[in-house]
Amino acid sequence: MNELEELITDWLTLPDVAERLDVEVSRVRRLVDEGHLIAMRRGEPVVRMIPALLLVEDEITPHLAGTITVLRDGGYDDVELLTWLFSEDDTLPGRPIDHLRQGQRGEVRRRAQALAF
C-alpha cells in the first residue's frame, strides 16, 4: 500500500465525510457498500478512511460511482482502483480523479472501460 500512500496524502474518516455531506455515518457506510465511495483501513488505530478528493465541497465527486462500477466490473480491487484514479496519465493529461472532479467523465470513463475489458 506504499504507492497508494504516496499518491493519496489527504484522507477523511467516515465521521468527517458524514459531516461534509451532512448525513449520518451509517449513510456514509452505505455509500461505501453501494460503491459510491471507496474506504480503506488505515492509520493507528486502524479505521476506515476515504480519500478527501473523492469529495468536491459537500458532495461526492461527479461520475465517481459509475467509474468505480466500470473498474470493479473489470476486476479491479479497491487498491488498484484508487491507484489508477490518483496516478498521472499523460494521455489525459493529468489524473483521472482531477478530471472527474471537474465533471469531465467522458475520457476517464473510456479509459476505465478500455482497462477493464
N, C-alpha and C positions, 0 to 999 in steps of 0.2 A: 504494500500500500504506500510505499515511499514516493513513487511517482505521483500518485494522487495527492499526497500531502504537499508536494511541490507545486502542483497545478492549481490546487484549491487552498487558499490561505484563510478565507473568511467563512466560518461555519456558524450556524444558529442552532440552539437547542429547540426541541419541539415546543416548549412553552414560549420561547422567543418568537417562533414562527406563528404560533397561535395569537400572540399579542399583535404582531404586524398585520395578520389577516383579520383580526378582530373576531376570532372564533374560539371555541373551546379546544383544549389539547386533544380531546377524543376525536374531533373533526380533523385535525392535522394527521392523527394516526390513520384515519380512514382515507385521507387524501394520499398518504404514502401507500397504504394497502391497495388502493384502486389505481395506482400508477400515475397520479398527477404530480407527485413529488418523489424524490429519492432520498432516503435516510441511510446513513452509515453509522455503525457503532464505533465510537472513538472517544479519546480523552481519558482522564483519570479523575473520578471514577468513569468507567465506560458508560456512555449514554448515547442515545440515537441523536444524530445531528444531521442537518440539511445544509448544503452549500448555500450561502447567502445570495449568490447570483441567480438562484432558481426563483427568486422573488424580484419583482420590479415594484418599488414603493410598497403598497399594501395589497399586491395581487401576485398570483403565480405568473411566471414568465409566459407570455402568449405562445401558444402552439407547443409548449413543452410536453404536455401529456401525449399528444399524437406522435411526437418524435420518440418519446420513451417507448410507446407501444410498438412502433416500427422496429426499433432496435431490439427490444425484448423478443418480439416475434422472430427476429433474425438470429436469436441465440445469444445475444449479448447479456452478460450478467451486469449487476449494478456498478461494479468497479470499472469494467470495460466501457460501459455506457458513459459514466462520468468522465473517464479519461478521454474518450472521444469528444464529448461536449466541450471540455475545457482545454483541448490541445489545439495549437495553431495549425491552420490548414492554409497553405499558401495559395491554393486554388480558389478559396472563397473570396478574398483573403480574410484572415482573422480566425477567431474561434467560433465554432457553431453556436455556443451559448450567447455570444455577443450579438450575432445575427438574430437569434430568437428574441432576445431582449428588446431588439429594435422592431420586432414584429415582422421580420423578414424570414418567412418559413420556407419558401419555395426551394431555394438551392440547398438549404440544410436538409429538408425532407428528401430531396432527390438523392443527395449523397448518403443519407441514412438508409434509404431503400436499396441503393446500389451495394452498400456494405453488407446489408442484412441478407441479400439474396444472391 
